[in-house]
């Protein structure tokens, strides 16, 4: 489901531009995911398991219930895109890692998710550096 481009609460040009960019980003992410038979959540999880990750760690990082991660991982596992392996530090727990097929599919997904590259290409090198600095400064934490 797409978020409206400019919500009624956007009160100034900066807020409107931020909402418009986030909306475009979300729509591009969803389109790239759909192109590869993934949901947005599946693409998100697949991108975060390039290296071993615990299910609880994923749930916490994505701010969702662990049962959601379990379902997403099960679907990705059924497609042979990820596998569960014992945690080498705690054999009682499992970690998720992408398979070679998952690596290939995620690489294709990243190639088709062009919005960040297209947006950056519209800026000069100095503008990209400035925008990077400002975005990092604006984010909490």
C-alpha positions in Angstrom: 0.0 0.0 0.0 1.5 3.3 -1.1 1.6 6.3 1.3 0.1 9.5 0.0 2.7 11.7 -1.7 2.0 14.7 0.5 0.0 14.2 3.6 -2.2 16.9 4.9 0.1 17.4 7.9 3.1 18.4 5.6 3.2 22.1 6.6 6.3 23.4 4.7 8.4 22.8 1.6 11.0 20.7 3.5 8.4 18.3 5.0 6.6 18.0 1.6 9.9 17.2 -0.1 10.8 14.6 2.5 7.4 13.0 2.2 7.6 13.0 -1.6 11.1 11.4 -1.5 10.1 8.7 1.1 7.0 8.0 -1.0 9.0 7.6 -4.2 11.6 5.5 -2.4 8.9 3.2 -0.9 7.2 2.8 -4.3 10.5 2.0 -6.0 11.4 -0.5 -3.3 8.0 -2.2 -3.7 8.2 -2.3 -7.5 11.7 -3.8 -7.4 10.6 -6.4 -4.8 7.6 -7.3 -6.9 9.7 -7.6 -10.0 11.6 -10.5 -8.3 8.6 -12.2 -6.6 9.3 -10.7 -3.2 7.2 -8.8 -0.8 8.8 -5.6 0.6 9.3 -7.4 3.9 11.0 -10.4 2.2 13.3 -8.0 0.3 14.2 -6.2 3.6 15.0 -9.4 5.5 16.9 -10.9 2.6 19.0 -7.8 2.4 19.9 -8.0 6.1 21.1 -11.6 6.2 24.1 -11.3 3.9 26.0 -12.3 7.1 24.6 -14.6 9.8 21.9 -12.9 11.8 19.8 -14.2 14.7 16.0 -14.1 14.4 15.7 -12.0 17.6 18.3 -9.6 16.3 16.3 -9.2 13.0 13.0 -8.7 14.8 14.6 -6.0 17.1 16.3 -4.2 14.2 13.1 -4.2 12.1 11.0 -3.3 15.1 8.5 -6.2 14.5 7.3 -9.2 16.4 9.6 -12.3 16.3 6.7 -14.4 14.9 6.7 -12.1 11.8 10.4 -12.8 11.2 9.8 -16.5 11.7 7.1 -16.4 9.0 9.2 -14.4 6.6 12.2 -16.6 7.1 10.1 -19.7 6.6 8.9 -18.3 3.2 12.4 -17.4 2.1 13.7 -20.7 3.3 11.0 -22.5 1.2 12.3 -20.7 -1.8 15.9 -21.8 -0.9 16.9 -18.1 -0.5 18.0 -18.4 3.2 18.8 -21.3 5.5 18.9 -21.6 9.3 22.1 -22.7 10.8 23.2 -23.4 14.4 24.7 -20.4 16.2 28.4 -21.2 16.6 28.3 -19.4 20.0 25.1 -20.9 21.3 24.0 -24.2 19.7 20.5 -23.8 21.2 19.8 -20.9 18.9 19.7 -20.6 15.1 21.0 -18.0 12.8 19.8 -17.0 9.3 22.1 -16.7 6.4 21.5 -16.2 2.6 22.1 -19.0 0.3 23.9 -18.6 -3.0 20.5 -18.4 -4.7 19.5 -15.7 -2.2 22.7 -13.8 -2.9 21.9 -13.9 -6.7 18.3 -12.8 -6.2 19.2 -10.0 -3.8 21.9 -8.8 -6.3 19.3 -8.7 -9.0 16.9 -6.9 -6.7 19.5 -4.3 -5.8 20.3 -3.8 -9.5 16.6 -3.1 -10.3 16.2 -0.8 -7.3 17.5 2.3 -9.1 16.0 5.2 -7.3 18.9 5.9 -5.0 21.4 5.8 -7.9 19.1 7.9 -10.2 18.5 10.5 -7.4 22.2 10.7 -6.6 23.0 11.2 -10.3 20.9 14.3 -10.3 23.3 15.9 -7.8 26.9 17.1 -8.1 29.6 15.3 -6.1 29.6 18.3 -3.6 25.8 18.2 -3.3 25.9 14.4 -2.7 28.4 14.9 0.1 26.4 17.8 1.6 23.1 15.8 1.4 24.8 12.8 3.1 26.1 15.0 5.9 22.7 16.7 6.4 20.7 13.4 6.3 23.1 11.9 8.9 22.7 15.1 11.0 18.9 15.0 10.8 18.5 11.4 11.8 18.0 10.7 15.5 20.8 8.9 17.3 
